Amino acid sequence: MQNERTIEQELDEEFKNENLHPTAQYTKCDPDHEHQIALIRFAFSEMYKCFDEILLDSRESSLARTKLEEAQMWAIKSITREPQILKED
């Protein structure tokens, strides 16, 4: 019975990007978006460095770091998921 599919093969097919809900799908970025994401990551990196230098370990600093990570995630997601509006100079 060589035509029988294994559970792994069925799961691989089920989990392909095109079979996922649109919100859960991987979004490939164009080069402009990759550049924007790199700028966001650089800016957040500077903030992480500032936190590391200034903040002591505490519940509050832990929350601040978590919120910073969350803000970075949402900023990058906004680049990959939302239509980009070109800003006029």
Contacts in CASP RR format, 6 or more apart in sequence:
PFRMAT RR
TARGET T0000
AUTHOR 0000-0000-0000
METHOD contacts of the structure
MODEL  1
MQNERTIEQELDEEFKNENLHPTAQYTKCDPDHEHQIALIRFAFSEMYKC
FDEILLDSRESSLARTKLEEAQMWAIKSITREPQILKED
13 19 0 8 1.000
17 25 0 8 1.000
17 26 0 8 1.000
18 25 0 8 1.000
27 80 0 8 1.000
27 81 0 8 1.000
29 37 0 8 1.000
29 79 0 8 1.000
29 80 0 8 1.000
32 84 0 8 1.000
33 79 0 8 1.000
33 80 0 8 1.000
33 84 0 8 1.000
36 79 0 8 1.000
37 76 0 8 1.000
37 79 0 8 1.000
37 80 0 8 1.000
40 72 0 8 1.000
40 75 0 8 1.000
40 76 0 8 1.000
40 79 0 8 1.000
41 72 0 8 1.000
41 76 0 8 1.000
44 68 0 8 1.000
44 71 0 8 1.000
44 72 0 8 1.000
44 75 0 8 1.000
47 68 0 8 1.000
48 65 0 8 1.000
48 68 0 8 1.000
51 61 0 8 1.000
51 64 0 8 1.000
51 65 0 8 1.000
51 68 0 8 1.000
55 61 0 8 1.000
55 64 0 8 1.000
55 65 0 8 1.000
END
